[in-house]
Amino acid sequence: MRASRYYPDDLIDVVLDDDGGTVAIAFDAGIERPVRLTGDEAFALTIALRALAELPGLVDAAAVHSALAKLEQASATKSGPGDSGPGNSGPGSSGPATSGPAEAVRVAAADPAPALGAVREALDRSRRLWIRYYTASRDAVTERTVDPLRLLVTDGHAYLEAYCNLAGSIRHFRVDRIEEVRVLDEPAQPTLWVDSEVPDRIFHPDLQIPPVTLRLSRGARWVAEYYPMEDSVEVDDPPGGLRVRMRAARDEWLARLVLSLGGDAVIEDAPELAALVARRAAEALTAYPADVVASAGQSGH
């Protein structure tokens, strides 16, 4: 809904009493009326709740399933022309009508993050964790003992915020990069201070590191959406491409990114980094038989 469609007397008037610790609604603008969902809205909410329920240990599964049961029951009992939600057919429906709750809706997480259950257990029991963790920026695997503090969901990923005994400070660990995990019998040591706010994103580029300009082809445009960029402009060469500026914590990480993109990414203003990419590519070619390398060169790949 757009705010421009409403007048001041249509807005909710809320009064906060800091001294008394109360919240009073002076004008409710109709929020006391039950929410009525369209069929499409009910279906979308069902999908979202099922996706949430499939995350092991992240939420109170009983509460989610209870909400799902109520939603599916309400959707199944809806009737009338134009209903298109779970258990109904009509304009916008995605399947035939059903006579019962929409039990056929199932959602499986693309990456179940198997370590998530153990992380949640350690948080609930205030126990220390041993983890084997992959650090993408260094392309390295380390073993650490950490004292878990809280679980965050940022940028579509679950992160464990914990005091890392190896680093000697608080760190954030992406849960799907925890390769192994064990809940230890040792109690986790509470930290003296934890930021209560949830960050918009975990990675913040170091402004002391100079940015690097990359020219991306159409097939690599996703890079500009996936990683933080300082600038992104359309270019005609290559057609549908982008010129982006980004900062990376380490040259090795950026070199691996460019190598993984093949010919879809070109470094424009960092000759030393471009040379590093060329060396890594030459080293990779030595793993192939000479006739394969010669054939690829003749075909232009």
C-alpha positions in Angstrom: 0.0 0.0 0.0 1.2 3.5 -0.8 1.1 6.1 1.9 0.0 8.8 -0.6 -3.4 7.1 -0.8 -4.3 7.9 2.8 -4.9 11.0 4.9 -3.5 11.6 8.4 -6.8 10.5 10.1 -6.4 7.1 8.3 -3.1 6.4 10.1 -2.6 4.5 13.3 -2.0 6.8 16.3 0.3 5.2 18.9 1.3 6.7 22.2 4.4 5.5 24.0 4.7 6.1 27.7 8.4 5.7 28.7 7.7 6.4 32.4 4.8 4.0 32.8 6.2 1.5 30.3 2.9 1.3 28.3 1.9 1.5 24.7 -1.6 2.9 23.9 -3.3 3.0 20.6 -5.4 6.2 20.4 -6.7 5.6 16.9 -6.5 2.0 15.5 -7.6 2.8 11.9 -9.4 -0.5 11.8 -6.6 -2.9 12.9 -9.1 -4.5 15.3 -10.8 -6.2 12.4 -9.5 -9.7 11.5 -7.1 -9.7 8.5 -8.7 -11.2 5.4 -6.3 -12.8 3.0 -6.9 -13.4 -0.7 -6.2 -16.8 -2.1 -2.8 -15.8 -3.5 -1.8 -14.2 -0.2 -2.8 -17.3 1.7 -0.8 -19.5 -0.6 2.3 -17.2 -0.4 2.1 -17.2 3.4 1.8 -21.0 3.4 4.9 -21.4 1.3 6.8 -18.9 3.6 5.8 -20.7 6.8 6.7 -24.1 5.4 10.1 -22.8 4.4 10.6 -21.5 7.9 9.5 -24.8 9.5 12.1 -26.7 7.4 15.0 -24.7 9.1 16.0 -27.1 11.9 16.4 -25.5 15.3 16.0 -22.0 14.0 12.5 -21.3 15.1 9.8 -22.7 17.4 8.6 -25.4 15.0 5.4 -26.1 17.1 4.3 -22.5 16.8 4.9 -22.5 13.0 3.0 -25.8 12.4 0.2 -24.5 14.6 -0.1 -21.4 12.4 0.1 -23.5 9.3 -2.7 -25.8 10.5 -5.0 -22.8 11.1 -4.1 -21.2 7.8 -4.6 -24.4 5.8 -7.9 -25.1 7.5 -9.2 -21.5 6.8 -8.0 -21.8 3.2 -9.7 -25.2 2.7 -13.1 -23.9 4.0 -13.1 -20.8 1.8 -15.6 -20.9 -1.0 -16.8 -18.6 -3.7 -15.7 -17.5 -7.2 -12.2 -16.3 -7.7 -10.7 -18.1 -4.7 -7.2 -19.1 -5.8 -5.4 -20.0 -2.6 -4.6 -23.4 -1.2 -7.6 -25.7 -1.4 -9.4 -23.6 -4.0 -9.4 -23.1 -7.7 -10.1 -20.0 -9.8 -8.2 -17.2 -11.5 -4.6 -17.3 -10.6 -4.7 -20.7 -9.0 -1.8 -23.0 -9.5 -3.7 -26.3 -9.5 -7.1 -28.0 -9.3 -9.4 -27.6 -6.4 -9.0 -29.8 -3.4 -11.5 -30.8 -0.8 -9.3 -30.6 2.3 -6.4 -28.5 3.7 -3.5 -27.8 1.4 -1.3 -30.6 2.7 0.3 -31.1 -0.7 2.4 -27.9 -0.2 5.9 -28.9 0.7 9.0 -26.8 0.8 12.5 -28.2 1.1 15.4 -25.9 1.9 18.0 -25.7 -0.8 20.8 -25.8 1.7 19.7 -27.4 5.0 22.9 -26.3 6.8 23.3 -29.5 8.8 25.3 -27.8 11.6 22.3 -25.6 12.5 20.7 -28.0 14.9 23.9 -28.4 17.0 24.4 -24.6 17.0 20.9 -24.1 18.3 21.4 -26.8 21.0 24.6 -25.1 22.1 22.9 -21.8 22.4 19.9 -23.3 24.3 22.2 -25.1 26.7 24.9 -22.4 26.9 27.6 -24.9 25.9 30.9 -24.3 24.1 31.2 -25.5 20.5 34.0 -27.1 18.5 33.7 -26.3 14.8 35.6 -27.1 11.6 35.0 -24.0 9.6 35.7 -23.0 5.9 36.8 -19.3 5.5 36.0 -18.3 2.0 38.1 -15.2 2.0 41.3 -17.3 2.6 40.1 -20.5 1.0 41.2 -22.2 4.2 39.7 -24.6 6.8 40.4 -24.1 10.5 39.4 -25.8 13.7 38.1 -23.6 16.5 36.4 -23.6 19.9 33.8 -20.9 20.2 31.4 -19.6 22.9 28.1 -19.1 21.1 26.2 -15.8 21.7 23.3 -15.6 19.3 22.1 -16.7 15.9 21.5 -14.1 13.2 19.8 -14.2 9.8 21.3 -11.7 7.4 21.5 -11.5 3.6 19.5 -14.7 3.4 22.1 -16.7 5.5 22.2 -17.9 9.1 25.3 -16.7 11.0 26.6 -17.8 14.4 27.8 -14.9 16.5 30.4 -16.3 18.9 33.5 -15.5 20.9 36.3 -17.3 19.0 39.1 -18.5 21.2 41.4 -18.8 18.2 40.9 -15.2 17.1 40.5 -13.9 20.7 37.5 -11.8 19.7 33.8 -12.0 18.6 33.4 -13.4 15.1 30.5 -14.3 12.8 30.4 -17.8 11.3 28.1 -18.6 8.3 26.4 -21.7 9.5 26.4 -23.4 6.1 30.2 -23.1 6.0 30.6 -25.1 9.3 31.8 -28.5 8.0 31.8 -30.2 11.3 30.5 -29.3 14.7 30.4 -30.8 18.2 28.6 -29.6 21.3 31.2 -29.7 24.2 30.4 -30.4 27.8 32.2 -27.2 28.8 29.9 -24.3 29.6 30.2 -21.3 27.3 31.7 -18.2 28.8 29.4 -15.3 28.7 30.7 -12.1 27.1 30.5 -8.8 28.9 28.8 -7.0 26.1 26.9 -7.9 22.9 25.4 -5.6 20.4 21.7 -6.0 20.5 21.1 -4.8 16.9 21.1 -7.1 14.0 23.4 -5.9 11.2 22.1 -5.4 7.7 25.1 -7.3 6.4 28.0 -9.1 7.9 30.8 -8.2 5.6 31.8 -4.6 5.5 34.7 -3.7 3.1 37.8 -2.1 4.6 37.8 1.4 3.2 41.6 1.5 3.5 41.8 -1.1 0.7 41.7 0.4 -2.8 38.7 -0.7 -4.9 39.2 -2.8 -8.0 37.3 -2.3 -11.3 35.9 -5.4 -13.0 34.2 -5.6 -16.4 31.5 -8.3 -16.3 29.8 -10.0 -19.2 26.1 -10.6 -19.2 26.6 -14.1 -17.7 28.4 -12.6 -14.6 25.9 -9.8 -13.8 24.9 -11.8 -10.7 28.2 -10.8 -9.1 27.0 -7.2 -8.8 23.9 -8.4 -6.9 25.6 -10.9 -4.7 28.6 -8.9 -3.4 28.7 -5.3 -2.1 29.6 -2.9 -4.8 30.7 0.8 -4.7 29.6 1.4 -8.2 27.9 -0.4 -11.1 27.2 1.0 -14.6 26.0 -0.6 -17.8 28.5 -1.0 -20.6 28.1 -1.9 -24.3 31.3 -4.0 -24.4 30.5 -6.7 -23.8 26.8 -6.3 -24.7 24.6 -6.4 -21.6 27.7 -6.2 -19.4 28.6 -4.2 -16.3 31.6 -2.2 -15.1 31.7 -2.5 -11.3 34.0 -1.3 -8.5 34.4 -3.5 -5.4 36.7 -3.9 -2.4 38.0 -7.3 -1.3 39.7 -8.3 2.0 42.4 -10.2 0.1 43.7 -10.3 -3.4 43.7 -14.1 -3.3 39.9 -14.1 -2.8 39.3 -11.7 -5.7 41.6 -13.7 -7.9 39.6 -16.9 -7.2 36.4 -15.1 -8.0 37.7 -13.9 -11.4 39.1 -17.3 -12.2 35.8 -19.0 -11.3 34.0 -16.6 -13.8 36.3 -17.7 -16.6 36.2 -15.1 -19.4 33.2 -13.4 -18.0 35.2 -11.1 -15.8 38.2 -8.8 -16.7 40.3 -6.8 -14.2 40.7 -3.3 -15.6 42.8 -1.3 -13.2 44.9 -3.6 -11.0 47.8 -5.0 -13.1 49.3 -6.9 -10.2 46.0 -8.6 -9.4 45.6 -9.4 -13.1 49.1 -10.9 -13.2 48.2 -13.0 -10.2 45.1 -14.3 -12.0 47.2 -15.1 -15.1 49.7 -17.1 -12.9 46.9 -19.0 -11.2 45.4 -19.9 -14.5 48.7 -21.0 -15.9 49.3 -23.2 -12.8 45.8 -24.7 -13.3 46.6 -25.6 -16.9 49.6 -27.7 -15.9 47.2 -30.2 -14.4 45.8 -31.0 -17.9 47.5 -33.1 -20.6 49.3 -31.0 -23.2 47.0 -32.2 -26.0 43.9 -31.0 -24.1 45.5 -27.6 -23.6 46.5 -27.3 -27.2 43.0 -28.3 -28.4 41.4 -25.7 -26.1 43.7 -23.0 -27.4 42.9 -23.8 -31.0 39.2 -23.7 -30.4 39.5 -20.3 -28.7 38.5 -21.4 -25.2 
